[in-house]
Amino acid sequence: MIFLIIIFSVPLYAVLIWSYFEPRESLLWGKRWMYKEEPEISESAIRYTKIASIATIVFITLIIVLSFFI
């Protein structure tokens, strides 16, 4: 069971880390075709994406660590 949790969490961590370091790219991923020119992303949206990524990384890490002990 723990092996499956780790296997499924690795891609999730990769996406969250990418989303933290490249918030503009992650916000536009899969949506670029909708715009004729490069859209302007607000600083608050970038800040929210970074905060949400870090919070999710911390939450998932806590869940995984607690699953080892329970």
Summary of the structure (lengths in Angstrom):
residues: 70
radius of gyration: 15.3
end to end distance: 12.0
largest distance: 51.3
contacts: 152
relative contact order: 0.17
helix: 80%
strand: 0%
